[in-house]
Amino acid sequence: MFPAGKLPEHNHVPWRGDSCLEDGNFPGSSYKDLVGGYYDAGDAIKFNFPMSFAMTMLSWSVIEYSAKYEAAGELNHVKQLIKWGTDYFLKTFNSSADTIYQMVTQVGSGNTDGPNVVPNDHYCWMRPEDIDYQRPVSICYSSCSDLAAEMAASLASASIVFKDDKVYSRKLVHGAKTLHEFAKSSKGRYSPNSQESSKFYNSSMYWDELIWGGAWMYFATGNVTYLDRVTSHALAKNAGAFSGGPYYGVFSWDNKLAGAQVLLSRLRLFLSPGYPYEDMLSNFHNQTNIVMCSYLPYFNKFNRTKGGLIQLNHGGPQPLQYAANAAFLAALYSDYLDAADTPGWFWGTIPETRTSQRSFNSEEQKETELQRRMEMEREQKQNPNRIEGAMVAGPDKHDGFHDVRTNYNYTEPTLAGNAGLSCFQH
């Protein structure tokens, strides 16, 4: 993650410096201080929708696996990373108010469709430390349900992470409540076709975020009003909880339903609130079982490459983020079942077809791959700045990978794309 603004002491990338210290500070701006947050990927745009998802995922992993973070010596560090994101989010709306009518959707621009070369984060491909032009601020005044609910989820989940800091935790909860009410009142997607956000992080619907955000609001506050909302049959139906389809169970920055169902299964397994919630929670739990089975090769829901990579996005580009998110959900749900002493979602003898030999298990394939990568490295100049540990977009549906800087569908690491991997590692 590349933090924006005045770099904190916990920055671990030595070749990064302070950047974009004037974000929001220009005549006519309603938000004079939008410094901070995280850049999305190879560019320097701050997209609040996927950034919120990344922070929610990090908080979820800390809530469930804080002991593992502590054992690795990373607990304080990951909490600092989360706070860097939530401090920025609190600047993107009137977080001290009970009711709001607008919020920031992004800082910066990447639109290159027009004939005029306007300075922005895609026309001017440069280090963020060197950006000296005024960056536009995009604002959502209505139809912000998905963004507001996802940001509410990020603040609500973070409030649990920081529960020992009562003042900050209460501040996060208050902001989450304000955002969640805005999400309810401003029904609609934040990324209509006329907005630049539709070109980069287009939201397909907002009902899933309302369940996801509401579930986190219940965990953060204990207020049954939120539980009443998220266990509404109408809301679940609108979110596609019973419809299936090719992307059912694919958890991502756009589709939160699978994650929300796992989270609500947690509620049923450990808190068992009973009537009148049991019926819908049982449905969510059963759907989670179905999703987990769909990840297995035996059930043939998703294709796999010859190398064994599950195609959760059905052969589309940048497949690794979806696989990492699914791995996190599966590992987490397995731990829930173990902790609750509940039988797993696969019964009986495991069929032989479940064992899928992946290409990276073959020594011959590893040698060939190593030779290919070495040849490609000889063909290009060395990268001036290197970051190790980030997950790139990944191979194509034929297991091909083109190690070319300009092809983001193969080589670009993104903030939201690495969220699941960061969580799964712990």
N, C-alpha and C positions, 0 to 999 in steps of 0.2 A: 504494500500500500504506500502510495506517495502522498504524504500530507502536504496540503497547501498552506500558505501563509508564513508566519514567523515560526520557523521550525522549532519543535520542542526538544528538550534534552534527550528524550528517548528515541530520537531519530537514529536509525541504524544504517542509513545509506550515506556514506561519507561524501559522495560527490553531489549531493543535493544541498541547495541553499534556500534562503528565504525567497518567496515568490508571491506575486499577485497580492501585494499588501494594500492595494487601493480598490479591491473588489467591492462594488456597491457605492463607493464614494465618488459620486459625480452629480452635477446639478440636475435636479428633478427626481433623483432617486428616493424612493420611500424607505430603502434599507441601506443606511450609510456604512454599515460594517458587515460585510459578508466574507470577511477574511477567515480562512480555516477550511475544514473539511478535507476531502480527498479528491484528487484528480481521477478521472474515470479509467484511463488506459494510457496509450502512447500520446494522447493529446492532453490538454490541460483544462478540459471542460469539467465542470462539477454538475453531474446529473443527479438530482436529489432522489429520484425514484430508485435506481439500482443501488445508490449509496446507502439509502435507508435499509434496503434488504440486506446488504452486507453487514451493517451494524447489528441488525436483529439477529442474524445468524451467529455472529461472534458472541453476542450476549447469551444466546441460547446455549452455545457450547460451554461458556463459562458457568452458567447456572447448573448444567448437568455434570461438567467435568472439571470443576475448579481444583479438585485434589490432584488431578493429572497435570494441570497447568502449574500448580504449586510445586509438584515433584520435578517438573522440567525447568523450574526457575523462571517461568514466563507469566505467572499470574499477574503480577503488577504491570508488566509490559502490555499484556492484552487489555487490561482494564484502562491503561492510558490510551491505547488505540481506540477503544470504544468511546471514551470521554472526548477525545479529539473530534470524533464524529458527532456526538450528541451536543457538545458545546456549539458546534456550527449549526446544527438543526435548530437550536433554540433561537438563533439569530434570523431564521428564514420565515418567521411569522411572529405575531405579537404574543409571545409565550406567557406574558404576565396577565393577559386578558382571559376572560371566560368564554368569550365569543369572538370569532374572527370571520373576515369576509374575503381574505386573500392570503396567498402564501407563495413563496419563491419556488419555482420548479427547477431552474438551472442557472448557472453563472457561466458565461462564455457562449460561444457560438461555433458551429462547425458546418454551417450550410455553404456548400460550394455550387449550388445549382444556378445561381444568378450569373449574368454576364459580367458584372463588375467585380473586380478584385477588392473586396472589402477586408481590411485586417481582421482576421479571426483565427481561431485555434486550429483550423485545418488549412486555410490559405497560407498562414504564416507558421510553418512547421519549425518550431524552435523550442529550446529549453524554456520551461516556465519561468526560470529565474531571469530570462531576458525579455519577457513580455513587458512592453511599456505602453501598450495601447489600451483604450477604455474598453472594458469587456461588458457586453450587454447583460442585463438581468431579466429573465423571463418570469412572469408572474401569472398565477392562476387565480381568477376571480370567482369562478363557479365551475361546476363539473370537475371537482378535484377529489372525488371519493377515494380512488385508488391510491393516489399519492398521500393524501392526508391520513388514510387508514394505515398505510405502510409506515409512515413516519411515526404515527401513534404507536405502532407495534415496536418500533426501534426504541422510542423513549420509555415505553412501559417495560420492555424486557430489560433495558439498561437500569431502570429504577430498582429492579431486583438484584442486579449485579452490585449496585452501589447502596444496598439497603443499610449498610453500616454507617454510611454518610447520610444521616437523616435529612439534613437540609437539602443536599443535592438531590437525593432520591425523591423528596416531596416536590421539588421543582420539576423534575422529569415527569412525575405522575400528573402534575397540574397541566403541563404542556401536552401530555398525551391525551388527557381528557378533552382539552380544547380542540385538539386536532380530530379526535374521534367524533366529536359533535359536528365539526365542520364536514367530515366525511359523510355523515348521515344526512346533513342538510343540503349538501351540494352534489346531489346524485349525478354521476356521469364520469367519463374517462378524462384524465388530465391531458391526454395526448390526441386531440382531434386532428384530422388530416391537415388542417391549415397550420398546425404548430410544428416547429422544428423537432420537438421531442418525438413526433411520430416517425421521423426518419431514423432515429437512433435507438430509442427505448419506448417503442409503442406498446401501450397497455391494451390487451385484448378484451378485458372486462374489469369490473371493479367489485363484483360480488364476493370473489374469493378473498380480496383484501379486507372486506368488511368482516368476514368470519375470522380471518387470521388476526387482524387488529383487535377485534372484540375479544378473542380468546386471550390474547396477551393482556388486555385491559382487565379481564377477570383475574388472571393470575397475579397481576400487580396490585389490584385493589381489593379483591374479594367481594366486590359489589355484584350481587346476583342479577342486577339489571343487564349487565353485559352477557351473562350466561343465558339469560332469557332470549337475548337477541341472537346469539350465535347458534342456539339450538332451535331456532325457528325453521320449520320445514320449508317455508316459502324461500327463505334466504338460502338454505342449502340447495334447493332445487335450482334457483337462479344461478348459483355458483357452479352448477353441473355436477353436484355430488352423487347423483344417481344416473347420470346419462352415459357414462363410459366414453368411448371415442378414442381416436388414435393418440391423443395427448393426455389422456387421463392417467394420472400418476406421475406426470413429468413435472418435477418441482424446479422452479427457476425464479429469477427476479420478476417475471411476468405472472407466473401461475403459482399461487400460494396454497392451493387447495390441499395438495398432498401433505404439506407441512402442517397445515391447520388441523387436518384429520389425525395426524400423529400426535400433535399437541393435545387435542381433545381426548384422544385415546389414553394419554397419560392421566388426564383428569379422571377418567372412568376407572382406570386400573388402581390408582392410589388414593383418590378421594371419594369416589363412588357417591356422588351427590343424590342419586336416587330419583324418585318422582319429583317433578314432572320432566326431568332431564334425561332419564335413563333411556327412553326410547330413541331419541336422536343421538345420544352419545353411543349407544349400542350400534346404531347405523354407521356412525363415523368409524367406530372400532372395526366393524365388519369390512367396511370399504378399505380401511388400512390393510387388513389381511389380504384383500384382493390385490391391492397395489403391490404389496411385498411379493406375492406370488408372481405377479406379472414381470418382476425383474429377473426371475429365474429362467434359464434357457429352456427348461422342460415345458413351460407353458406357451412358448412361441408368440407372446404378445409383441415383443420387439425383436427386430432383426439384429444380427451381430455381424461384424466384419469377419473376414477369414482369420484375422488376428485375435478375435474374441471380444472386441470393444462393442458394448451394447449401444445400439443406435436409438437412443431415447428421442432424439429429434428427427428420426426417420431419414437419415442420410444427409441432413442439412449440415451447414458449416458449424464450426466451433463446438464439437460434441463433448469435449472433456468436462465442461462445467456441469452438464446435465448428469453425467455419470458420477461426478464427485458429489453432487447434491443428493443423488439417489443413494450413494454409498453411506453418506452421513445419516440419512433417514433410516436406512436399513440397520446400521450399527446401533443407532439410538433406540430404535424400536425393539431390537433384540435385547438390549440392556434393560429396557422397561419390562419386557416379558420375564427376563431372568429375575429381576428385582421383585416382581409381583408373583413369582413362582407360578407363572401361567404357561401352559403349553404353547409351543411356537406355531407359526403359521404354515409349517410344512409337516404333514402327518405321514407316517408310514416309512417304508424303505426308500431311500433316495435313489431315483432311477439312474442308470448308467449314463443317460444322455445329459445329466446335469454336469458331468465333468467335461469341461470344454477346454481343450488344449489351446492356449494362446501362443501367438508367435514368439513372444518374448521369453517363453520357456524353452525354446529351441536354441541350443548353443550355435548351430549353424546360422540361424536367423540373426542371432545377436552379432556374430562376426560380420555378416553381410551388412547389417545396419550400421555397425561401427565404421566399416570401411566407407560406406556411402556418406556418413556424416563427416568423416575426415576429409573426403574429397571435396565436399561442399564448402568446408571451412577454408580449404586452400584456395577456393575460387573467389573468396570475398575478403575485403579488408577487415581487420579486427575491429570489433565494436569499441568505441571510445569509452563507454560507460557500461558496466555489467551489473546485473542484479541476479542473484542466485536464489532459487527456491520458489519462484513464481511459476504457475502453470500456464502454458500458452493455450491457444485456441484448440489445437489438436489436429489429428490427421483427417483426411477425407474418408468417404465411405468405402474406398478401396484400400485403406491403410496407407495411402500415400501422404507424404509430408514434404512440403517445399519450404526449405529454410531460407526464406527471403524476407527481408525486413518490411518491404512494401506490401506484402500479402497478409493482411490482418486476419483473414480467415484461417490461417495456419499458425502464425507466430505471435499474435498480440495477446499479452496477458491483460485481463481487465479486473477491476475491483470486484464486481459482482461475480465474475467467473471464477474467482479464487476463494469466494466466501465458503463454499461447501468444502473445498479441499482443506482450508485452514481449520475448519471445525472438525473434519474427519480425522485429521492427523492427531487429534487429542482424544 
